[in-house]
Amino acid sequence: MATHTLTRPAPAGRLPLLDVLRGAAILGTLMTNVWIFATPGSEWSVLKGGLGAPDPLSDPSAATLAEFLFRFLADGKFLALLTVLFGVGLAIQYDSATRRGTPWPGRYRGRAAFLFLEGTVHFVCVFAWDVLMGYAVTALLAASLLARSARVRRIVTGTAAGVHLALMGLLTLGSLASPDDGSGSGGTSAGGPAVEIYAHGSWADQIAFRLQNALALRIEPVLSFGLLLFLFLLGVRLYRAGAFAPTESGRRIRTRLAVGGLGLGLPLNLACALGGQDFFLLGRYVAAPVVALGYIGLIGWALDRLPVPAAATASLASVGRTALSCYVLQNLLCMLACYGIGLGLTERLAGHGPWWVMALWAAVGVVLVAASRLWLRRFERGPLESVQQWALKDRRAVRV
């Protein structure tokens, strides 16, 4: 059986582990987002408490246990992983600019602005819980910090983490203190009028709904801005420490990340998940990022020490090399599968349990892997990555 090691050659200028981690982050993010598409009311249900995972203690059926485990392994973890990797990419671009002697942030401001534009189009036309807009704004601040001293970055990193933890703690206390009105119980009522819009409305109706409720639907990057900045800067620090390099030092760092991240993060996340909706914010935005660091270490440890099939790593790496294109495509495919403008599976399969949702995730994942591998046989970059490069006319863009 062919296996993969981190010492095998990759496309020039790339660290093999980063591509694999990006691929895992994209497919893992879909493990969370697919439930948004599959819930009546879709994007609006997130704000109405309609996406709470089932309680395996009150209903230990196979369907409940499978859905709980599926969502527990993904919720918030892979989004945090993707955010760390975005910070790593930022550090790589900074190092490249430094080697060329070009000003920084310089042309990166244009890249961030273009990313914000891409995210805006994605938000309006496809998916309200887009991450690209938040990444673009955070990247501008993080980019400016890369030219400052390590001491300044440590102060900003600590401050961002402290502010974020305080905010999540206060919001959690507020949730615990508020009376339980049953709004977080889930079900179709959680989506309100949005249920009809996503089940039977036109694409134009969905766009209008997102625009009318843009402030509410853009609340996540506002509430989690401190976390985003912290994870960006943490990604920079891990990259500069050699955490992704095929070296003995890198392997030691990855082992420590796996042990510490999973050993601390999983029990905390499990406690939050079993604690109910009141602990959702602590689980998704505090405990989950700790688990994400464990995932970085675990995936790296597996590639370092286990006979992982080459086909598996090549598939993840192909998705990772076309991460932006795959991220948008997976949401587009889920929109067409679940909403009334497409197959309408959310309404047709309502009440049929979680199995079809997990099957949808697997099907979309297969499409992403197949499409990315076929595309990269002929092209160096993904389609949206190529559009970005062409629009910015940056022929010297570093591969990250």
Salt bridges, closest charged atoms under 4 A:
ASP19 OD1 - ARG14 NH2 2.63
ASP19 OD1 - ARG22 NH1 3.68
GLU43 OE1 - ARG210 NE 3.05
GLU67 OE2 - ARG71 NH1 2.60
ASP75 OD1 - ARG284 NH1 2.55
ASP95 OD1 - ARG240 NH2 3.93
ASP130 OD1 - HIS122 ND1 2.80
ASP130 OD2 - ARG218 NH1 4.00
GLU220 OE2 - ARG284 NH2 3.10
GLU248 OE1 - ARG251 NE 3.35
ASP304 OD2 - ARG254 NE 2.98
GLU347 OE2 - HIS200 NE2 2.88
GLU380 OE1 - ARG381 NH1 3.53
GLU380 OE2 - ARG399 NH2 2.33
ASP394 OD2 - ARG111 NH1 3.94
